[in-house]
Amino acid sequence: SILIIGACGQIGTELTLKLREINGKNSVIASDIREGNKELMKSGPFEFINAMDYNSISNIVDKYAINEIYLMAAMLSATGEKFPEKAWELNMDSLFNVLNLAKEGRVKKIFWPSSIAVFGPTTPKENTPQETIMEPSTVYGISKQTGERWCEYYFNKYGVDVRSIRYPGIISWKANPGGGTTDYAVEIYHKALLIGKYKSFLKKETKLPMMYMDDAIDATIQIMDAEPETIKVRSSYNLSAMSFSPEELALEIKKIVPEFTIKYKEDFRQSIADSWPKSIDDSSARKDWGWNHKYDIVKMSEKMLNNLHSKYKIL
Ligand code: VAH
């Protein structure tokens, strides 16, 4: 069966729900350090796991005969800059725990998310290649770059079947993101419906690679279902669907919420965003295991506003 560590997070929540749809709820164990939202908690089995504690994972692996782990627990870019040591400890200890379970043959397959945060200020910013210079300037990016190196090492040295995707910013409505720099692109939809205005913490022209959650979930399941020999990259695959700036997103929202207004007041997250690429070349993922995105900024905005509209029961 499948274990999701960090099942209550923005991606973990929807990944758990989708995997339960496909595999049956009792063969997908959700776990986190805290409980998740109602929809997640009533959708199937839940266990408390501290991702940094090997034994707490090991016990659950034995209890449910787990053979696949999706490690979705991490401290993201903005919070990582406030608590560097904690971010490094959580992001690295949790990865070593699951890689070692696979190395010992107790788990067959691992999914571990990397991020476009592995790229830094010296990386080419447009159409960033799969292989390129990477000098990440955030603790989160450093931990993801190091994690990629360890994933490739455990694959080459111990035959561990670990697969990874460099997620761009991910936009969703079911569960809130926590502590990211791209989170403005989620908050803006809520604020557009609730108060008709938004103060962006990134400058209007800050273009970043983005993806709607349904595409991210489909890509994650697709790479895990792919035949091993099609996975040519064992560090982590570039992945993206679109790129946009706060100004472009606000324009899209105005088409549906005409009275919406936006202001810009950058904070410390601006320097994080400035260190990242503007657009990503994900041709390797498209070639190796058939990745193809379905959502552009128009389709995403319709989905986000329609779902949030009913979630908030706006009359
Ligand atoms: C963050 N949402 O903002 C995450 C992600 C590329 C962005 O890593 O930190």
Residues whose N, C-alpha, C, O or C-beta is under 5 A from the ligand:
A	BS01	VAH	L76 S77 A78 S115 I116 A117 Y167 P168 G169 I170 G179 G180 T181 T182
